[in-house]
Amino acid sequence: MEHVAAVQPKPKPQLQEEAPLPGLHHDPHWELAQRVVAGSNFARSPLLSKFLLFVVAETLEGRADEISEHQIGVQVFERPPDYRTLEDNIVRSYARQLRKRLAEHFAGEGAAELVRIDIPVGGYVPVFVPAGSSEREKDDTAGNGAQKHSLAQVTLMRPRGAEPAAARRTRWVPRLLAALLVVPYSAALVGITWYAATRAAAPHPPQEPARVLWTALFSGSANSYIVPSDAGFNLLEDLSRRPVPLAEYIAGNYEKLPLAGVDAHSSQDLRTQQLTPFVDLQIAAAFAHLYEDDPQRVFVRFPRDLRLDDLKNANAVIIGSVGSNPWAAMAESNANFRIVDRPGMSGAEIINLRPQPGEAPTYASHWNEPSHETFALIAFLPNLSGNGHLLVLEGLDVAGTQAAAEMLLHPSAIDPILKRATRPDGSLRNFEVLLRSTSIESNATGTQVIASRIY
């Protein structure tokens, strides 16, 4: 249960426009923080500046162990003392932005600084590290007692109360995974997932050539939606042996599907609860690690809550095939590769509308075997109005969808395709990729590209 402090908040630290706190006037770390917030990355963000100066001042004054999400919400964002952090994620959202701005500052204007400021994920306590050190180096050093010299260096630069990031991660990861395994995919679970995503890894500059893809999807002024699949809907189709097209899904007609042999309570759960595969949650969380992700414009939206108007001027990542995420059908009119259900919902196959030499007209998997060959698609296509993009990740089974996501998040195998799809001006052509993978108990391995199209 969330702890809400009952005591009155302490006076706020003085910020840059006011006189420095006693004892900080000549502190080199405080002067460094002042230079950071005076830079162009913070000039137009008074709240980010206030956030940074507050946590730095608290740390340098020896109160690092008192820094918490709730305290920052009260002191920096002027939330009431009894506000609930689970219902108001303003601190988490700004913390992600703060980490990005710090990374950008020390990669640009602050590149000549001998020491930089980091705020490791999993907490809000700043650490001061020598320029050139990476978060991974700090974590590895903190976890290896044999490297005494390096550990001493990092410890000297880390203010009192700043716990190594690796130690903090080990505390919340098992509890989070346990929660995801037992809690239905509801609005609360979306919040838990996004909370995990924002804390699971520090922002890092993307690698080429995948950067152009993530920039197209997550940068700019348009909103972007990450839409996981609807596992309850998929079960309704399977049990009724009847596919439901997108128009009927939007109208809610899946609620009327006959479910012979299913008790009333289970039937009601399938028709009303928001359930999604754990793989989809992992994919959504992975996208939140991307450098381009902007929490102010990127949203997780359950497919039953999405509307056509949402996607007319927005980008979207659609996870799952039409059998579990009917919104994948939006890309079919422009696609060469399509996943279609077999009669009676007895399986699915990928149709290749215009096979090229060496390609098959159809691809199917033996999904009911523990280890089997499976197939998946990655499609980057226009949105409804043609002013944005859709990224569709879909497989013939869960392992296929997992394979598609992993191929994009570790894109060395499709780097040649992304390079060919990138125009001279840096924009990205539409493309499709057909993948073959091996599913071992619903886990993908050995994924390969077997066909592609660039438009």
N, C-alpha and C positions, 0 to 999 in steps of 0.2 A: 504494500500500500504506500502511496506517495506520502512523504513527510512534508508537512506545511509548518514552517517556523511560527511559533506563537509570540516570539519576542518582537519588539519594535525594531525596524531596520536602523543600522548605524548610519551616521552621517556619510554622505557620499564623498569619495575622493575628489580633490580638486582636479579639473581638467585643464587642457592646454591654455585656454584663454584666461585662467585664473592663476593666482600665485601657486607655485609648486608646494606640495606637501612638505612639512618639516622633515629634514633628513633625506629628501630626494633631490634637493636643489643641484647637487653636484654628482649625483649618482649616474654613471655612464649608461646604465640600462634605462633609466628614466629619460635621459637625453636622447637615447636611441628611439624610444617610443615616441617622443615628441617629433623627431625627424620623420618617422614613419607617417604619422597622422598629418604632417604638413605636406606630404607628397601628393602627387596627382591622383593616385589610386584611392585616396581617402578624402580628398578635398571636397567632394560633393556628397559625402556620406557622414554627416555628423553623428549618427547613431553608431556606426561602425567605429568611428574615432573614440566615441565615449565608451563603448564596449572595451576596446583595446586598452585605453588608459586606465579604466577601472580595474581590470584584472591585473594589469602590470603593477599599479599602485598597491593593490591588496597583497600581491606576491612580494614586492620589495619591502613592504612594511611588516612582513612576517606572518601574514594571515592567509597564506595559500590554502591551508586546510579548511578554511571557511568558505572558499569560493564554491558556489553551487549554482545550478540552473535557476533555482528559485530566488536566490539572492541577487543574481544578475537581473532577473526579470523585475524585481522590486527596485533595485538601485539604479539600473541603467534605463529600463524601459517603463519605469513608473507604474508598474502593475501594483495592485493593492496587496498588502501583506498576506491575505488569505487566498490569493489566486492559485489555481491548480495547473501545474506544468503539463499534466497529461492532456488537458483541455486547451492549452494555449502553447503552441510550439514556437513562439517568436524567438526565443533565445536559441533554439536549435537551428532555426533557419538562418539567423544572423551569424551564428558561429560558423556555419558552412561558408557563408560569404566572406567572413573575416579571414578564414584560413586561405581562401582563394586570393583575396586582396594582398595578404602578407606574402604569399608565394609570388604573385605578380610584382610586388614592390621590390623584393630582394632579387628577382630575376631582371629587373629594369633599373629604376632610379637608385635602388639601394644595393646594387651589385657590388659596389666598392666597400661596403661595410665589412668590418672584420668579424662582427657578430651579428647574427640575425635572430629574430623572434619567431618562434613556432608555438602553436597551440595544438598539442597532440590530440588526436581524436579520442573520444572516451572521457573527456573532461574539458575544463576551461582554464586550467592553470598554464600560463605561458612559461616556456623555457627559453633560455638564451644559449644558443649553440654557435660554435665557430663556423664561419662561412665555409661552405663546401661540404659540411656534414649532412647526411641524409637521415630521414626519420628511421629508415631501416637500420642504418649504422647505429643510431642511438639505441634502438630496441635490442639489436643483437648484442651490443656492448653491455647494456644493462642486464641482459640475461646470461652473460658469460663471465663468471667470476675469475676465470683464468686471465682475462685481458685486463689486468689491474691498471696498467698505465692509461689505456683509453678510458676506462671507467672513471678514473680519478679526474681526467680532463672534463668529461661530461658532467660529473657530479659537481665540480667546482662552478660550472656555468649554469647549473640548474638551481633556481631559488628554493629555499626551504619549503617543503610541503608539496613539491611537484613530483608526483609519482611517475615512474616510467610508463609509457603508453602501453607497452606489451603486457604489463601486469594488470592494467585496468581492463584491457580487452578480455583477458582470460576470465574475469569475473562475470561480465554480462553476456558473453556469447553462449555458454551452455544454457543459461536461463532463457535467453531469447529463443534458441532453437527448440527448447522444450515447449515454450508457449506456442510457437508456430505449429508444432505437431498436434496440438490438442484443441486449438481455438479455431472456430470457423472463420472463413474469410469475410469479415464484417468490416464496418467502418473503423472499429477499434483495431482490427488486425492490420488494416492498411496503415494506420498510424504507427503501429509497432514496427511493421516492415520498413516504413520510411525512416523511422527513428533509427533502426539498425543501419540502414543504408547510409545515413548521414554521418555515422560514427565508425563505420567499418574500415575506412581507409582515407588517408589524407589525399586531397586533390593533387593530381600530378599532370604535367603537360602530356597531351596525347601523342601517340606515335603516328607518323605518316605511314601509309596514305589514308588510314582510317579516319584521320582527323576531319577530312572534308565531309565524311558521312555524318559524324556527330555534330559538326558545325551546322550542317543543313537541317538536322532534326531538332537540335536543342538550343541553338543560338538565335539571335534576332529578337524581334518584338512579338512574334506570334507565340501563342500557347502551344504546348505539346502534351499529349496524353499518352500514358503507358497503360495499355488495356490488356490485362491478363485474361485467361480463358475462364469460362463458366462451367465448372465441373458438374454442378447440379443439373444444369441444362443438358450437358452431355449424357448424364445418366438417364434423364427423362427421355431423351431420344432413343437411347439403347433399350430401355425397358419397354417403351411403346413401339419400338421398331419402325419409327417414322421420323425422317429428317424434317427440321423446321427451318425454312429459309429466313433471310434477314428481315423481310417485311413483316412476317408473322412473329418473329422474335421481338421486334420493336413494339408490336401491338400486344405482346404478352400472351400470345396464343399457346405458348408452351404450358401455361397453367392448366389448360384443358386436356392435355394429353392423357389417354387412359393408361392406368398403371395396374394391370392385372396382377394379383398376388402380392401387392405391396400394401402394408397396413396404413391406416389413415394418418398416423403420426409421422411415419417415414415419408409418406407421400407429401404431406404438408411441408416437411423440412426441405425436400428437394425442390418444391415449387417456390419457396420463399427465402431460403437462406442463401447467402452469398459465399459460395465455396469455390476454391481454386486450387490447382496442384501446387505442391511445395516448390517444384521446379520453376513455376512462373514467378513465385515470390523471390526466388534466388535471382532470376533474370532481372526483375524490377529493381532489386537492391543493387545489382551489378551496374545498371545504368546510372544509378545515383552516384557511383564512384567516378564517373567520367568528368573530366575537367570542364567540359562545356555545360554540364547540367546546371540549371538555374532553378532553385526551389521556388522562386517567385512565379515561374512560368511553366514548370514541368509538374504534371499532376498524375497520380494513379487514379484511374476511373474504372470501376467495375462495369463490365459490358452491359448489364441490365440498366445502368444509370446513364449510359452514353446516349446521345441523340444525334441525328444527322446534322443539325445545325452546329453542334459542337465541332464538327470536323470540316466545315466549309472553309474556314479561314485558319485552320490549325494544323499542326503536324501530329502524327500518331504512330506509336509502335503497337502493332497488333500481334499478340502472342497466342498461338494456337490456330488450328485449321477451322474450317467452317463448322465442323461437327461439334466443336467445343467453344468456338468464338465466331458467331455468325458475321461479325464485322469484317472478317477476312474476305468475305465475298465482295467487298467494295473494290478490291484490287483485281478481281477476276476478269473484268471487261477489258483490261489492258495487259493481261498476263498470257504468256505462252504455256506455262506450267500451272496446272490446277489440280487441287485435291478434290476428289469426288467420292461420295459414299457409295458403297455397293448396296444392292437391293436388300431390304430388311435390316439395314444397319449391321451387316455381317462383316464389316471391315471397310477399308478405303484404299484408294490407289491414286497415283499421280498420273495425270493425262498430259502428254506432250503433243500439243496441237500441231506443231510443224517440226517434226523430227529432222535433225540434220544427220549427215553421214555418221554412222557409228552409234547413234542414239536409238533407244527403244521408244515405241509409241506409248507404252504404259510402264509404270513401276509400282510394284506391290511388295508388301512384307508379310511374313508369316507371324503376325503379331501375337498369336497364342502360344508360341514356343519361348522358353526361358531365354535362349540365345538365338538371335536371328538378325538377318540383314534388314535394315530399315532405310527410309529415305526422307529427305526434308527439303524445304524451300526457303530461300531468302529472297524477298522481292522488295525493291526500292522503286516506288511508283508514285504518280501524282495523287494529291488529295482530291476531294470532290470538286473544288473550284479550280484546280490546276495552279493554285498559288502557294501550295505547300507540298508536303511529302508524307507518304505512308511507308513505313517499314513493316513488312509482314514476316514473321518468323513462325513457320508451321511445319509440322512433321506428321507422318502417318501414325505416330504414337508419341508418348511422352519423351522417349529417348530421342526421337527425331527432332522435336522442338528444342530439346536441350542441345543437341548437336548444332543446330542452326545458330543458337545464341552463342555457344562457345566459339564457333567459327568466326563470328564477328568480334567477339571480345578478345580473341587471340588470333588476329587475322592474317598471320603469315601465309597461310595456304591460299587466301583469296586476295592477297596484296596485288598480284598482277591484274586481277579483274578490276579492283578499285582504281588502280593506276590508269588502265585503259578507259575507265568510265569518267575520269576526271578531265574536264575541259581545260583549255589553255587559260581561261579566266579563273580557274579554281572551283567552279561549280561542278556539280555531279550529274551525269546522265542517269536516266533510269536504267535499272539492270535487274536481272533475275539469276539466281544461282541454284542449281540442283545438286544436292549432296547425298552421298551414300555413307552410311555408318553401320556399326554393329551394336545392337542392343543386347546387353548382358544384364538380365534382371532389371530392365528399364533404365539402365545407365548407358550413355553413348560412349563409344570408343572407336578409334581408327577412322575418323571422319575424313572423307575425301570429296573434292569437287569433281563431278562427272559431266556437267554441262553448264552452260551459261549463255545469257543473252544481254547485250548492251544496246540500248535504243538511243 
